[in-house]
């Protein structure tokens, strides 16, 4: 080819659509060097630093010039001999290049044409002449100049065997690259075949090879031509391997796309048929695609995966306008939303669990100890095949919040199901899919809400479950709470077994009488008896007051409670086992203070006992106080109620009559029987006490328990009734500071009763100094904090005669 380039050729180069990523492509104008083996020195050659571009001898390429120094260099050189040195810089992002930031080997180039762009930059066409090496950098102003020498070329001759072999290898590798890379123009192969100069072919391929500029610079710096060709072949083979791998990947992707296109084509046909049949209803294709993708990424067994795919296939064949379609779609979506094999990792740190329980709940030591034991077994055994816990106690004692604390300690998700008022078995087991509006049971719905298959599951108010003509939900709960069965819980809607064995079920109840016997047998009952006044005081100080202060926007400096004021709220304004009403009353006080703070009114920042009636009004409840004087026929008893212990006065009186017995005070049957038993026993020992037998026939006996509007029942008033009767028949006064509780038999034996802790603490608050109990109740005393009862004297008795020896004034 001619080594002259006319303007038309230049325009074709500059405006060619065959551009590389940066907008240019090197053009193969074969220019033979007249003296390839001759080296010469060039003095003060202008050096043009190039970014990401390596120019090779014989190659014509366009370059955009934008730096001020480079523009000056090009314009001056173009007016002179048009020769410049083009050398690549190390860092392509550097704007101002120093001597040490450009390579030492570059190419001598001739500027063929200059074009000025609208933004002021220059576009130049240059032609590589010879390789050059910098001997010395002379200056960098107004542009870089250097003393260079041209480097010789020693390519093998065309007729040389080595030259022929190298030429054939290079063309063969180039041919493979063109076959593998569809982006290379088809006529490029003809261009390469027409090149018969090994030097130009090597430089042309070096320039156009898709490798980093550092590798191109390495080839340019290789002085031995054979080594340069060998290095080129090495890089070309790497490119061939990359292209082959890319082709394999594209082939696989293409086959997948072909399969997808086939599926799409078939679905489109089904859509057209469905549109014809359904009158133009839109297809459910998008919904099905979403379900398929979700099913493929779901973590579950192969059996479940097949079942789900089968259900999705059924949906694909359904008419979207049919009534069965939404039912089937809802079923599959529920199937996919359940966390089949998704579990959270348990935290088995028992010290941390105890710390959390102590922080969240004051008191309840036996309950917390049992929970820690439960978690210890879970840690060692790593399964939950043990009785289900049932927290039993009055409202407001913290049963549900204990479940939250257990979930926090175990690092499990928490979910709660309220069973109060549930009277339909389908609420537990779900409805069959054949029914209109069918849905899964509350058990699986809450498992879905928990997002894991091992949450802490609170079955709240299990004693409130009722049954009617729609089934017995309590019986349905038997399978849920049986560790031997719940690993394959069957929900009517799901129609597949679900594993509930890793769920930690905790039930709560206020009463045990209404729980199904078989259901109660599956649970371990943990009784929470309620809080004492002392425990309520600590709970208020540590939990309730800080919580209510925060909820009402107050700071610690705005309100402080005295211990006496808290005790007054507990004793006179609340009557409960728990602390729910106490929380409300503290909140009422905080609201009064918040109003004063917001209105900038003067208020008491320290809440003393005398301030409570001003803030909460008059006392709601009256507490019984021990009598200061000794009376005949008036005895102090101890009673247990759902809101704690209380003292109870039993009064007896005699009047002329015919020996009739009258009982009043709204007594229950058991309490009436206790009075009759006490009277019968008193008759049997009348001679020992010095009572004339005729007195029982000539006098009517009236026994009354004050607060007649309050129902009272239980056997624990037996010895109290006996003492009151003995007092009026012997005309002896009873010690006012003595209280008692215990059941009596016809033989005079004293039997143990329950609720000892609450009864004793109420007696202490009422000012009682001595308490009479059955000897077997001694074990209950040992469980009470001794600081609470250190001022009380206890008398433990076996029979009623021992009681009568202790109660009368000498």
C-alpha positions in Angstrom: 0.0 0.0 0.0 1.1 3.6 -0.6 2.7 5.4 2.3 0.9 8.6 1.3 -2.4 9.5 3.0 -4.7 11.9 1.2 -7.4 14.1 2.8 -10.2 11.7 1.9 -8.4 8.8 3.7 -7.9 11.0 6.7 -11.6 11.9 6.8 -12.5 8.2 6.6 -10.3 7.5 9.5 -11.6 10.3 11.7 -15.3 9.8 11.0 -15.4 6.0 10.7 -18.2 4.3 12.6 -15.8 1.5 13.5 -14.8 2.9 16.9 -13.3 1.3 20.0 -14.6 1.9 23.5 -12.9 5.3 23.7 -14.0 6.3 20.2 -11.1 5.3 18.0 -9.7 2.3 16.1 -6.2 2.0 14.6 -6.2 1.8 10.8 -3.9 -0.7 9.0 -2.0 1.5 6.5 1.1 -0.5 5.8 4.1 1.8 5.8 7.4 0.2 5.3 10.4 1.7 7.1 13.1 2.4 4.5 16.0 1.9 7.0 14.7 -0.4 9.8 18.2 -1.4 11.0 19.6 2.1 11.1 19.7 4.0 14.5 19.9 7.8 14.7 19.8 10.4 17.4 17.2 13.2 17.5 18.0 16.4 19.5 15.2 18.3 21.3 12.3 16.1 20.1 8.9 17.3 21.5 7.3 14.6 23.6 3.5 14.1 23.7 2.4 12.1 26.8 -0.5 9.7 25.9 -3.2 8.3 28.2 -4.0 4.6 27.9 -2.6 4.7 24.3 0.5 3.0 23.0 1.5 3.9 19.4 3.4 1.3 17.4 5.5 2.0 14.2 3.6 1.9 11.0 0.2 2.5 12.7 -2.0 5.5 11.9 -4.4 6.6 14.7 -6.4 9.6 15.8 -5.6 11.2 19.2 -7.6 13.9 21.0 -5.3 16.5 22.6 -6.7 18.6 25.4 -3.9 19.7 27.8 -2.6 23.2 27.2 1.0 22.1 27.0 0.1 19.3 24.5 -1.9 21.8 22.3 1.1 24.1 22.2 3.3 21.2 21.3 1.1 20.0 18.4 0.5 23.4 16.9 4.2 24.2 16.9 5.3 20.8 15.5 2.7 21.0 12.8 4.1 24.2 11.5 7.6 22.6 11.5 8.8 19.1 10.5 5.6 17.6 12.0 7.6 15.1 14.0 6.8 14.4 17.7 7.5 11.6 20.2 4.4 9.8 21.6 5.2 8.1 24.9 2.6 6.6 27.3 2.3 7.9 30.9 2.3 5.6 33.9 -0.8 7.0 35.5 -3.5 7.8 32.9 -5.4 10.0 35.4 -2.5 12.4 36.0 -3.0 15.8 34.5 0.5 17.3 34.7 3.1 14.8 33.8 6.7 15.1 35.1 9.7 13.3 33.6 9.5 10.3 35.9 5.8 9.8 35.2 6.2 8.7 31.6 7.9 5.6 30.1 11.4 5.9 28.5 10.4 4.0 25.3 7.8 5.4 22.8 7.3 6.0 19.1 8.4 8.7 16.7 5.3 9.9 15.0 4.4 12.3 12.2 1.3 14.6 12.4 -0.8 14.0 9.3 -3.8 16.2 10.0 -5.2 18.6 12.7 -8.8 19.3 13.4 -10.0 21.9 16.0 -13.0 20.7 18.0 -15.8 23.0 19.3 -14.6 22.8 22.9 -11.1 24.0 21.9 -9.4 20.6 22.0 -7.5 19.3 19.0 -8.0 16.0 17.1 -4.9 14.9 15.3 -4.1 12.1 12.9 -0.6 10.6 13.6 1.5 7.9 11.9 4.0 5.9 13.9 7.5 5.9 12.3 10.1 4.2 14.6 10.5 3.2 18.1 12.5 5.6 20.2 14.2 5.6 23.6 14.7 8.7 25.7 18.4 9.5 26.4 17.8 12.6 28.3 14.9 14.9 29.2 15.8 18.5 28.4 12.9 20.7 29.6 9.2 20.6 30.5 8.3 24.2 29.5 6.4 25.1 27.4 6.2 21.3 26.8 8.4 18.3 27.4 11.4 18.0 25.1 14.0 15.2 25.2 17.1 13.9 23.4 16.2 10.5 21.9 17.6 7.8 19.7 15.6 5.6 17.3 15.7 1.8 18.0 16.5 -0.7 15.3 14.2 -3.6 14.2 15.5 -7.1 13.5 12.4 -9.0 12.2 13.2 -12.2 10.3 13.0 -12.0 6.5 9.9 -13.1 4.6 11.8 -16.0 3.1 13.3 -17.1 6.4 11.7 -20.3 7.9 11.4 -18.6 11.3 9.7 -15.6 9.7 7.2 -17.8 7.8 6.4 -19.8 11.0 5.9 -16.7 13.0 3.8 -15.1 10.3 1.6 -18.2 10.0 1.2 -18.5 13.8 0.2 -14.8 14.2 -2.3 -14.9 11.4 -3.7 -18.2 12.7 -4.2 -16.8 16.2 -5.7 -13.6 14.8 -8.1 -15.7 12.7 -9.3 -17.6 15.8 -9.9 -14.4 17.7 -12.0 -13.0 14.8 -14.0 -16.2 14.8 -14.6 -16.1 18.5 -15.3 -12.3 18.7 -18.5 -11.4 16.8 -17.8 -7.6 17.4 -14.8 -7.6 14.9 -15.9 -6.6 11.4 -16.0 -9.4 8.8 -13.6 -7.6 6.4 -10.9 -7.5 9.0 -9.8 -11.1 8.1 -9.2 -10.0 4.5 -7.1 -7.0 5.6 -4.9 -9.3 7.8 -4.5 -11.8 5.0 -3.2 -9.1 2.7 -0.5 -8.0 5.1 2.8 -9.8 4.1 5.1 -7.7 6.3 5.8 -9.4 9.7 6.8 -6.1 11.3 3.7 -4.3 10.3 1.4 -7.3 11.1 2.9 -7.6 14.6 2.6 -3.9 15.3 -0.9 -3.7 13.9 -2.1 -6.6 16.1 -0.2 -5.3 19.1 -2.0 -2.0 18.7 -5.5 -3.5 18.3 -5.2 -6.4 20.8 -7.7 -6.1 23.7 -5.1 -6.0 26.5 -4.0 -3.5 29.1 -1.8 -0.6 28.1 1.0 -1.9 30.4 1.2 -5.1 28.3 1.3 -3.1 25.1 4.1 -1.0 26.5 5.9 -4.2 27.4 5.7 -5.4 23.8 6.9 -2.0 22.6 9.9 -2.1 24.9 11.0 -5.6 23.7 14.0 -5.0 21.4 14.2 -8.5 20.0 11.6 -8.7 17.3 11.2 -12.5 17.7 10.6 -12.1 21.4 8.0 -9.4 20.6 6.2 -11.7 18.3 6.3 -14.5 20.9 5.0 -12.2 23.6 2.2 -11.1 21.2 1.3 -14.8 20.6 1.1 -15.4 24.4 -1.3 -12.5 24.9 -3.4 -13.6 21.9 -3.7 -17.1 23.3 -4.9 -15.7 26.6 -7.5 -13.7 24.6 -8.5 -16.8 22.7 -9.0 -18.7 26.1 -11.1 -15.8 27.5 -13.2 -15.7 24.4 -13.8 -19.5 24.4 -14.9 -19.3 28.0 -17.2 -16.4 27.2 -18.6 -18.3 24.2 -19.3 -21.3 26.4 -21.1 -19.2 28.9 -23.1 -17.4 26.2 -24.0 -20.8 24.7 -25.4 -22.0 28.0 -27.3 -18.7 28.6 -28.6 -18.9 25.0 -29.9 -22.5 25.6 -31.6 -21.3 28.8 -33.1 -18.4 26.9 -34.2 -20.7 24.1 -36.0 -22.8 26.8 -37.6 -19.7 28.3 -38.7 -18.5 24.8 -40.2 -21.9 24.2 -42.1 -21.7 27.6 -43.1 -18.2 26.8 -44.4 -19.2 23.4 -46.5 -22.0 25.0 -47.8 -19.7 27.7 -48.8 -17.2 25.1 -50.7 -19.8 23.3 -52.4 -20.9 26.5 -53.2 -17.2 27.2 -54.8 -16.7 23.8 -56.9 -19.9 24.3 -57.9 -18.7 27.8 -58.7 -15.2 26.5 -61.0 -16.8 23.9 -62.7 -18.9 26.5 -62.8 -16.3 29.3 -63.8 -13.3 27.3 -60.5 -11.5 27.5 -59.6 -11.9 31.2 -55.9 -11.1 31.9 -53.6 -14.0 32.5 -52.1 -14.9 35.9 -48.7 -15.3 34.4 -46.9 -12.7 36.6 -48.4 -14.3 39.7 -47.3 -17.7 38.7 -43.7 -16.5 37.9 -43.5 -15.0 41.4 -44.7 -18.2 43.0 -42.3 -20.3 41.0 -39.3 -18.1 42.0 -40.3 -18.1 45.7 -40.8 -21.9 45.7 -37.3 -22.4 44.2 -35.6 -20.4 46.9 -37.7 -21.7 49.8 -35.8 -23.8 52.4 -37.9 -27.0 52.8 -38.0 -30.7 52.1 -38.2 -32.2 48.6 -41.7 -33.6 49.4 -43.0 -30.1 50.2 -41.3 -28.7 47.1 -43.1 -31.3 44.9 -46.4 -30.6 46.6 -46.1 -26.9 46.1 -45.1 -27.2 42.4 -48.1 -29.5 42.0 -50.4 -26.8 43.5 -48.9 -24.1 41.3 -49.5 -26.3 38.2 -53.1 -26.6 39.2 -53.4 -22.8 39.4 -51.9 -22.4 36.0 -54.6 -24.6 34.5 -57.5 -22.7 36.3 -59.6 -20.0 34.9 -58.7 -16.8 36.9 -62.4 -15.8 36.9 -63.4 -19.1 38.6 -64.3 -19.2 42.3 -61.6 -21.9 42.9 -58.8 -19.7 41.7 -58.4 -17.3 44.7 -58.7 -20.2 47.1 -55.9 -22.1 45.4 -53.8 -19.0 45.1 -54.2 -18.1 48.8 -53.3 -21.7 49.8 -50.0 -21.7 47.8 -49.1 -18.2 49.2 -49.7 -19.4 52.8 -47.7 -22.6 52.0 -44.8 -20.4 50.9 -45.1 -17.9 53.8 -44.8 -20.5 56.5 -41.2 -20.8 58.0 -40.9 -24.6 57.4 -37.3 -25.1 58.3 -36.3 -21.7 59.5 -35.0 -21.5 63.0 -33.4 -18.9 65.2 -30.3 -19.8 67.1 -30.9 -20.2 70.9 -28.9 -18.4 73.5 -28.2 -21.0 76.2 -26.5 -18.6 78.6 -28.3 -19.3 81.8 -26.6 -16.4 83.7 -27.9 -14.0 81.0 -31.3 -15.6 81.3 -31.4 -15.1 85.1 -30.2 -11.6 84.7 -33.0 -10.8 82.3 -35.6 -12.4 84.5 -34.4 -10.6 87.6 -34.3 -7.3 85.7 -37.9 -7.7 84.3 -39.5 -9.2 87.4 -39.0 -8.6 91.1 -39.8 -11.5 93.4 -41.3 -14.7 92.0 -38.1 -16.6 93.0 -39.6 -20.1 92.8 -41.1 -19.3 89.4 -37.8 -17.9 88.0 -35.9 -20.9 89.4 -38.2 -23.3 87.7 -37.8 -21.4 84.4 -34.0 -21.5 84.7 -34.2 -25.3 85.3 -36.4 -25.6 82.2 -33.9 -23.7 80.1 -31.0 -25.8 81.5 -32.7 -29.0 80.4 -33.3 -27.4 77.0 -29.6 -26.6 76.7 -28.4 -30.1 77.6 -31.1 -32.0 75.8 -31.6 -29.7 72.8 -35.2 -30.6 72.4 -38.5 -29.7 74.1 -40.0 -33.1 74.8 -41.0 -32.1 78.3 -44.3 -30.8 80.0 -45.7 -27.6 78.7 -45.4 -24.8 81.3 -48.6 -23.3 82.5 -48.3 -20.1 84.6 -51.3 -20.0 86.9 -52.2 -17.1 89.1 -54.5 -14.0 89.5 -54.5 -11.2 86.9 -51.7 -8.6 86.8 -48.9 -10.7 88.3 -46.8 -10.8 85.2 -47.6 -14.2 83.5 -47.6 -12.9 80.0 -44.6 -10.6 80.5 -42.7 -13.6 81.9 -43.1 -15.3 78.5 -41.7 -12.2 76.9 -38.7 -12.3 79.2 -38.1 -16.0 78.4 -38.2 -15.2 74.6 -35.7 -12.4 75.2 -33.4 -14.7 77.3 -33.5 -17.4 74.6 -33.1 -14.9 71.7 -36.2 -16.4 70.1 -39.1 -14.7 68.4 -42.2 -14.0 70.5 -45.8 -14.6 69.5 -49.0 -14.5 71.6 -52.3 -16.1 71.0 -55.3 -15.0 73.1 -57.6 -18.0 73.8 -60.2 -16.0 75.7 -63.6 -16.6 74.1 -62.4 -19.1 71.5 -65.2 -21.6 71.1 -64.6 -23.0 67.6 -62.3 -26.0 67.0 -61.5 -24.5 63.6 -59.7 -21.6 65.3 -57.1 -24.2 66.3 -57.1 -26.7 63.5 -58.2 -24.5 60.6 -61.0 -25.0 58.1 -61.0 -27.5 55.2 -60.3 -25.9 51.8 -63.6 -27.1 50.5 -65.4 -24.4 52.7 -66.0 -20.9 51.5 -63.6 -18.5 53.3 -61.4 -21.3 54.6 -58.3 -20.3 56.4 -55.6 -21.9 58.5 -55.9 -22.2 62.3 -54.6 -19.5 64.7 -51.6 -21.8 65.6 -50.1 -21.8 62.1 -51.2 -18.2 61.5 -49.1 -17.1 64.5 -46.2 -19.3 63.4 -46.3 -17.5 60.1 -46.3 -14.2 62.0 -43.3 -15.3 64.1 -41.2 -15.9 61.0 -39.5 -18.9 62.6 -40.4 -22.5 63.5 -39.1 -22.2 67.1 -40.7 -19.1 68.7 -41.8 -18.7 72.3 -45.6 -19.2 71.9 -47.8 -17.8 74.6 -51.2 -19.4 74.9 -52.9 -16.7 76.9 -55.9 -17.3 79.1 -56.1 -21.0 78.3 -58.8 -21.4 81.0 -61.2 -19.2 79.1 -61.5 -21.6 76.2 -65.2 -22.7 75.8 -67.0 -25.3 73.7 -70.3 -25.3 71.8 -71.9 -27.1 68.9 -68.9 -26.1 66.6 -66.5 -28.3 68.6 -64.2 -28.3 71.5 -61.1 -26.1 71.1 -59.6 -27.5 74.3 -59.5 -31.0 72.8 -57.9 -29.6 69.6 -55.2 -28.1 71.8 -54.3 -31.6 73.1 -52.3 -32.4 69.9 -50.6 -29.0 70.0 -49.4 -29.3 73.5 -48.4 -33.0 73.5 -44.7 -33.4 72.9 -45.2 -36.9 71.5 -47.6 -35.7 68.8 -46.9 -32.1 67.9 -44.0 -33.0 65.6 -46.6 -33.8 63.0 -49.4 -31.3 63.8 -52.2 -31.6 61.2 -54.0 -28.4 60.2 -57.2 -29.0 58.2 -56.4 -26.1 55.8 -52.7 -26.9 55.3 -53.4 -30.6 54.7 -49.7 -31.3 55.4 -48.0 -32.2 58.7 -46.2 -29.3 60.4 -43.5 -29.7 63.0 -44.3 -27.8 66.3 -41.9 -29.8 68.4 -39.3 -26.9 68.5 -41.9 -24.3 69.6 -41.7 -23.4 73.3 -45.4 -23.2 74.4 -46.2 -21.4 77.6 -49.8 -21.2 78.7 -51.3 -18.8 81.2 -54.4 -19.2 83.3 -56.3 -17.5 86.2 -58.1 -20.6 87.3 -57.4 -24.4 87.0 -61.0 -25.6 87.5 -62.2 -24.8 84.0 -59.2 -26.3 82.2 -59.9 -29.6 80.4 -58.5 -32.4 82.6 -56.6 -34.1 79.7 -55.2 -30.7 78.7 -54.2 -29.9 82.3 -52.4 -33.3 82.5 -50.1 -32.2 79.6 -49.0 -29.1 81.4 -46.8 -28.4 84.3 -48.6 -26.0 86.6 -46.4 -23.2 88.0 -48.4 -21.2 90.5 -47.8 -17.4 90.8 -49.6 -16.5 94.0 -49.2 -12.7 93.7 -47.1 -10.1 95.3 -46.8 -9.1 98.9 -47.0 -5.4 99.9 -43.3 -5.4 100.4 -42.7 -6.8 96.9 -45.2 -4.3 95.4 -43.2 -1.5 97.0 -40.0 -2.7 95.3 -41.7 -3.3 92.0 -43.1 0.3 92.1 -39.7 1.8 92.9 -37.7 -0.2 90.3 -40.2 -0.6 87.4 -43.5 1.2 87.6 -42.5 4.7 88.7 -39.6 5.0 86.2 -41.9 3.7 83.4 -44.8 6.0 84.2 -42.5 8.9 84.7 -41.1 8.4 81.1 -44.6 7.8 79.6 -45.8 11.1 81.0 -42.8 13.1 79.9 -41.5 13.8 83.3 -37.9 13.8 84.6 -36.5 12.4 87.8 -36.2 16.0 89.2 -39.9 16.6 88.6 -41.3 13.9 90.8 -40.1 11.6 93.6 -42.1 9.2 95.7 -41.6 8.5 99.4 -41.9 4.8 100.5 -44.7 5.6 102.8 -46.7 7.3 99.9 -46.3 4.2 97.8 -47.4 1.9 100.6 -50.5 4.1 101.1 -51.4 3.8 97.4 -51.0 0.0 97.7 -53.0 -0.4 100.9 -55.7 2.2 100.5 -56.2 2.6 96.7 -55.6 -0.8 95.3 -56.7 -4.3 96.3 -55.1 -6.9 93.9 -52.6 -9.7 93.7 -50.8 -8.1 90.8 -49.7 -4.6 90.1 -52.0 -3.5 87.3 -54.1 -1.1 89.3 -51.0 0.1 91.2 -49.5 1.1 87.8 -52.7 3.0 87.0 -52.7 4.9 90.3 -49.0 5.9 89.9 -49.9 7.0 86.4 -52.7 9.1 87.8 -50.3 10.8 90.1 -47.8 11.4 87.3 -50.6 13.0 85.2 -51.4 15.5 87.9 -47.7 16.4 88.2 -47.3 16.6 84.4 -50.2 19.0 84.2 -48.6 21.2 86.8 -45.2 21.1 85.0 -46.8 21.9 81.7 -48.8 24.8 83.1 -45.8 26.0 85.0 -47.7 25.8 88.3 -46.2 25.2 91.7 -46.3 21.6 92.7 -44.8 19.2 95.2 -41.8 17.5 93.7 -41.5 15.1 96.6 -44.7 13.0 97.0 -45.1 12.4 100.7 -47.8 10.2 102.3 -50.0 13.3 103.1 -50.0 14.3 99.4 -51.7 11.1 98.2 -55.3 12.0 99.2 -54.9 15.4 97.5 -53.8 13.8 94.3 -56.0 10.7 94.3 -58.9 11.7 96.5 -60.3 9.8 99.4 -59.2 6.2 100.2 -61.0 3.6 98.2 -60.5 0.6 100.5 -60.5 0.3 104.3 -58.0 -2.2 105.8 -58.8 -4.1 108.9 -56.6 -3.2 111.9 -56.2 -5.4 114.9 -58.4 -4.5 117.9 -56.6 -2.7 120.8 -59.0 -4.1 123.4 -59.7 -7.7 124.3 -63.4 -8.7 123.8 -65.6 -11.7 124.6 -66.6 -13.6 121.4 -64.5 -11.5 119.0 -61.6 -13.5 117.3 -59.2 -12.4 114.6 -58.9 -14.9 111.7 -56.7 -14.9 108.6 -58.2 -15.2 105.2 -56.9 -15.5 101.6 -58.5 -13.7 98.7 -57.5 -13.4 95.0 -56.1 -9.9 95.8 -53.9 -11.2 98.7 -54.3 -11.9 102.4 -56.6 -10.2 104.9 -57.5 -10.4 108.6 -61.1 -11.4 109.3 -63.1 -10.8 112.5 -65.5 -13.5 113.6 -68.1 -12.4 116.2 -70.3 -14.7 118.3 -73.0 -13.8 120.8 -75.5 -15.7 123.1 -79.1 -14.8 123.7 -82.0 -16.5 125.6 -83.7 -19.0 123.3 -83.9 -22.6 122.4 -80.4 -23.5 121.3 -80.7 -22.4 117.7 -77.6 -21.6 115.6 -77.7 -18.6 113.3 -74.9 -17.8 110.8 -74.6 -14.5 108.9 -72.1 -12.6 106.7 -72.8 -14.3 103.4 -70.9 -17.4 104.2 -70.4 -20.3 101.8 -71.3 -23.9 102.5 -67.9 -24.9 103.6 -67.6 -22.1 106.1 -71.1 -22.9 107.5 -70.0 -26.5 108.0 -66.9 -25.3 109.8 -69.1 -23.4 112.3 -71.3 -26.5 112.8 -68.2 -28.7 113.2 -66.7 -26.3 115.8 -70.0 -26.2 117.8 -70.2 -30.0 117.8 -66.6 -30.3 119.0 -67.2 -27.6 121.7 -70.2 -29.7 123.0 -68.0 -32.7 123.2 -65.4 -30.9 125.4 -67.8 -28.7 127.3 -67.2 -30.5 130.6 -63.4 -29.9 130.3 -64.0 -26.2 129.8 -66.5 -25.9 132.6 -69.5 -25.2 130.4 -72.9 -26.4 131.7 -74.6 -28.6 129.1 -78.0 -26.8 129.6 -76.5 -23.7 128.3 -76.5 -25.1 124.7 -80.3 -25.8 125.1 -81.3 -22.5 126.7 -79.4 -20.0 124.6 -79.5 -19.2 120.9 -76.1 -18.8 119.3 -75.4 -16.2 116.5 -72.1 -16.2 114.6 -71.4 -13.3 112.3 -68.5 -12.4 110.0 -68.5 -8.6 109.2 -68.5 -7.2 105.7 -71.6 -9.1 105.0 -71.7 -8.0 101.3 -68.5 -9.9 100.6 -68.9 -13.6 99.9 -66.7 -15.8 102.2 -66.0 -19.4 102.0 -63.3 -22.0 102.9 -62.3 -24.3 105.7 -59.5 -22.2 107.2 -61.8 -20.4 109.7 -62.4 -23.7 111.7 -60.3 -22.9 114.8 -61.3 -19.3 114.6 -65.0 -20.3 114.9 -64.2 -22.6 117.7 -62.4 -19.9 119.6 -65.3 -17.5 119.2 -67.8 -20.1 120.4 -65.6 -21.1 123.4 -65.2 -17.4 124.4 -68.9 -16.7 124.6 -69.8 -20.0 126.4 -67.0 -19.6 128.9 -67.3 -15.8 129.2 -63.6 -15.3 128.6 -61.9 -12.5 126.7 -59.8 -13.3 123.6 -56.3 -11.7 123.2 -56.7 -9.0 120.5 -53.2 -9.3 119.2 -53.5 -13.0 118.3 -54.7 -14.3 114.9 -55.2 -17.8 113.7 -56.0 -20.0 110.7 -56.6 -23.7 110.3 -59.3 -26.3 109.6 -60.9 -28.3 112.5 -62.3 -31.8 112.6 -64.9 -33.4 114.8 -62.1 -35.0 116.8 -60.4 -31.6 117.4 -57.5 -32.1 115.0 -56.2 -29.0 113.3 -55.5 -29.4 109.6 -53.2 -27.3 107.4 -54.6 -24.7 105.0 -53.2 -22.7 102.0 -52.3 -19.1 101.3 -50.1 -18.9 104.4 -47.7 -16.4 103.0 -50.4 -13.9 102.1 -52.2 -14.4 105.4 -49.1 -13.8 107.5 -48.0 -10.7 105.7 -51.5 -9.3 106.0 -51.5 -10.0 109.7 -48.2 -8.2 110.1 -49.6 -5.1 108.3 -52.6 -5.2 110.6 -50.4 -5.2 113.8 -50.8 -8.8 114.8 -48.1 -10.0 117.2 -48.9 -13.8 117.5 -50.2 -16.2 115.0 -51.5 -19.8 115.5 -51.1 -22.3 112.8 -51.3 -26.0 112.2 -47.9 -27.7 112.8 -47.8 -28.9 109.2 -47.9 -25.3 108.0 -44.4 -24.8 109.4 -42.9 -25.6 106.1 -44.7 -22.7 104.5 -43.1 -20.3 107.0 -39.7 -21.3 105.9 -40.4 -20.1 102.3 -41.1 -16.6 103.5 -38.4 -14.0 103.7 -37.5 -13.9 107.4 -37.1 -10.1 107.2 -40.8 -9.8 106.7 -41.9 -11.8 109.8 -39.1 -11.3 112.3 -41.4 -9.5 114.8 -44.1 -12.2 114.8 -44.4 -15.1 117.3 -45.7 -18.3 115.8 -47.5 -21.1 117.7 -47.8 -24.4 115.9 -50.6 -26.7 117.2 -51.9 -30.2 116.5 -55.3 -30.1 118.1 -57.9 -27.6 119.1 -57.3 -27.8 122.9 -53.8 -26.4 122.3 -55.4 -23.5 120.5 -57.7 -22.7 123.5 -54.8 -22.7 125.9 -53.2 -19.9 123.9 -56.0 -17.5 123.1 -57.7 -16.5 126.3 -56.7 -13.6 128.6 -55.5 -15.0 132.0 
